[in-house]
Amino acid sequence: MKLPAFPKVSRHVLHAIAERHSVGGSVISRLPEVGIFNAIYALGTDLILRIPRNHPAFIAAACKESVVAPAARAAGVRTPALIVFDDTLDLLPVPYTIYERIHGATLGLLDREPGDTPGIWQELGRDLALLHSGVADAGAIAGIAGEPLPDPRLLLDEITQEGYFTTIEERWLMRWLDQLAPAALAPLPRRFLHGDLQTTNVMVHPDSLAYLALLDWGSAGWGDPAWDFAGVPLRAVPWLLAGHREVAPLDNDETAEARILWRHLHLALLVLRRGPLPDRSWAERPMSMLLEIMRFLIESPTGVWRDLLV
């Protein structure tokens, strides 16, 4: 996965940005990137500057966020306030954003098992319900495209031919996906989604592990709300669902688990052919999701989850 470069940003430009937005004199420091979209700088103690990679896809994501983040916040989702979106391109070749800084830690860097933090997952599920039910399909946000994925069954022959597994595993996986397909492919009302619910986008208090905020809206769009339960360990999903259902059920709620499992299998197949990615987040690595599906279904399938086994 070769990524486009970040723009070169001099100290002079950083201080010019700070001066433009009335935070001149602030200490400016580069922060570690926990995602792949943006270079991140602290502007003083209370603001974050985000500069996307210099490529149309990453620039488009930054522009999308300038519309989406305020809408999510208006729906009650705990997410940082957008302070500035600057697309004048006179200081940088890309647009940049300045956000309120959330003083906490990203969940993905704390190396915690899902069972260690059920309260975080339930709170996050409540925020997802506010997002799915509270963002209206109207105005500028209505035109934001989602990220549809092809039917995962179309990948199986290709992956088999490349030698990742044999036709025996292919037939077994095909039976499983065929079993899930009626629920996964049924038409549903479109809901607004975060689209990238990785643990590196979840901010928590580093000591109490209280949930603080959901970050990074560059992959947001419209679709089945069950899609927002992928990108995280499957063992966390029952708590996410419980929190969501406290606020609102999912559309066709009785098939939610089947649709979520389909999405997890789908993403696991999509990333399977990547090489090792030691510096990337859990959901970017080629085997994490597949092994997590196995672990969940070996350790703890009960109720409807057990009924979904092939």
N, C-alpha and C positions, 0 to 999 in steps of 0.2 A: 504494500500500500504506500505508494509514493505520494506525499502530500505537497501541494503548492506552498511556496515560501510565504512567511509573514513579510509585510513591508519593513524596510529598514527604517527605524525610528530613532532619531538622534535625541540627545538630552535637550537640545534647543527646541525641537518640535514638541516634546513632552511638556516643557515649561510654557510654550506658546499656547498649547491646549488648556493648560491649567489657568493661565492668565485670561484667556478668552471667556472661560466659564467661572470667573471670579473665585478661583481657588489658588491663585498665584501665591507662591511662598510655601506651598504644601510640600512635604517630603514625598517624592515619587519613587516607587520601587517596583521592579518586575516581580510578579508572583508566579509560582509554578502553574503550568497548564494542567488541569485535570481532565480536560476534554481536548478535542482536536480542532475546534473551530476558531478560537480566538487567543491572541496574546493578551495577557491580563496584567494590569498595573494598578497598584494602590495609589490613589491621590489623597494624601493625608491619611486620616484614620477612618473616614466615613464614606468615601466614594471609591468606586471601581471603574477604571477605564478599560474598555474592551475593543481590541482592534482585530478585525478578521483577516484571514489569509487573503492574499491578493489573487482571487479567482472568482469568476462570476457566481459559482454555487455558494461560496462562503459569504460573498457580498450580499447575495439575495437573502441569505438566512439572517444577516444583520438587519436588513431592511424589513424583513418579515417581523422580526422581534419588536421593532419599534411600534408596530400596530398591535401585536398579540399581547405583549407583556402588560400594557395598560388595561386591555380588555379582561385578561385573566385576573388582574388585581381588582378590577371593578366587580367581578363576579364573587369576590371574597377569597380567592386563592392567596395563600401566603407566598408572595414572591416579591423580590426587591422592586422598589419604585424606579421607573425610568426617569432620569433627571435631564439627559441631553441625548438627542440623536442629531448628529451633524453630518450631512452628506454634501457639504459645499466642495469638498476635495481640494481645498486650497492649502491645507497643511499636510494632508496625507493623500495617497492615491486611492484610498478606500474610505467609506464612511466609518464613523466610530460612534460608540455609545458610552455614556456615563450613567452608572446605576448607583443607587444606595448600596452601601456595603452591609452585608449580614455578618455579624461577628460570631463565627462558629467554625465548624469543621465539616468537610464533605464526608458523608457517611461512607463512601467508597474507599476512603483512605484510612478508615479506622479498623478494617480487617475484622469485622464482626459477623458472626453467623446470624441468619435471619431470626432464629429463635432467641437471640440475645436482645432483640430490639422490637418486640411486637408492638409496643406503643407507637414507635415511629411509623411503622407500616400502617397502622390503623388511622393515625392522623393524616398521613399522606393519602390514604383512601378517601377520607372525608374531603380533602382538597380536590381530589379528582372528581368526586361527585359534584362539587360546586362548579368545577370547570365544565363538565359534560352537560350539566343542566342549566348553567347560568350564562353561557355566552350565546347570544342570539345570532341566528343565521341571517344577518342583515348588514348593510353598510359595507365598509372596506374589508372587514374581516370575512365576509361571505365569499369573497373572491380568492381567498388564500387556498392554494391547492394542497391536498394531502399527498401522501407518498404511498400509492397503491403498490402492492407487490404481486408478482405473478403467482398463480396456483403452485404450491410447493411440489405437487406431483409431477410438474413439468421438469423439475430439477433431477428427479430420481434417476432416470435413464442416463442423463449426462454425467452425474456423479459416479454412477456404477461403471460406465464406460471408461472413466478416468482412473478406476481402480481403487476408489476409497472404500468400497465394500462390494460384495458379490450379489448376484441376482437373488440369492436366498434372502439376504437382508432387504433388498429392494422390494421383493414381493411382500415381505412382512410389513415394511413401512407403508407400502401402498395400501394394504388392507386397513391399516390403522388410519391413514389419512382419508380413505374412502368412508370409513365409519364416522369420522368427524366432519366431513365435508358438508352434509346437509345443514348442520347448524352453522358452520363457519361461513358458508356462501349464501345463506338466506338474506334477502333484502331487509334492511333496517333503516330507520331514520338516521340521518347523519348528525353526529355530535362533534363538538370541537375537542380536539385531542392535544395533549402535550407532545406526544410523538417520540420522546426520547427519555423515558423514565429510568435512566441509569442511576446507580447509587452515587455516582460522581456529580449528579445534578441535585442531590438532596442535602440540604444543610441542617446540621444538628448541633446542639450544645455539646462540646467535647467531654464534659464531665457528667452532666445529668442525662445526656443522650435525648433530651427533649427535641422534638421536631421543630425546626425554625422556618424553613422556606424551601420552595421548589424553584430551581434556576433553569436558564437556558431554553429559550423558546424557538430556536432556529429550525426545528423539525416539526413544528406545530402544523395542524391542518385538520381536515374534516374526515370522519370515518366512523367505524364501529368502536364504541368505547372499550370493548374488550381488548383492542390492540394496545391500549395504554397499560395493560398488565404484563407486557413483555419487556425484555431488557433488564429485568430484575430476577433474582433467584425464584424459581417456582415455589420453593418452600415459604416465601414471603407472601405469596398471592392470597392464601386464605385470610390473612389479616388485612390485606389491602381490600379484598372484597367485603369483609365484615365492616370496615370503616365506611366504604362507599355505600353499602346497603343501609347503614344507619341514617344516611342523608337521603338517598334515593336509590331505588333498584336500577339495574341496567335495563335497557330495552331487551325484550325477550330474555328476561333474567334467568329463566329455567335452563337456557342453553349457554350461559356465560362461561362456565368452566370448560365446556367443549371448545368454544371459540378461543379461549385463552390458551388451551393446550395446543390447538392447531397453530396459533401464532408462535408459540415457543418452539415447536417443531420446525416451523417455517424458518425462523431466524437461525436456529441451529444449523439447518441445511445451508442457508445462505452464507454463513461465515465459515463453514467446515473446511473450505479449501484454502483458507489463509495460512500463511506460515506463522511461526511463533511471533507474538507481539508482546514482549515482556514489559514494555513501558505504557501499555494501553489499559483502559479500564476493563472490568470484568466482562462486560457484554461485547467488547470488541474482540476478545480472544477466541480462537477457533474451536476450542473444545469445552469452554466453561458451561455454555448453555446446555449442550448435549449431556454432559456429565451431571449437571444439576437436575435435568429431567429424570435421568436414571435414579439419582439419589432420592428425589421426592417420591417417585413411584415405588421404590424399594422400601423406603423407611416409613412413609406415613399416609398412604392413600386410604381415605375413609369416605363413606357416603358416595356422593356423586363422582368423586375422583376415581374411586375404585371401579365404578360402572363404566368409566371411559377406557379402561385397559383393553387391549385387543386380545 
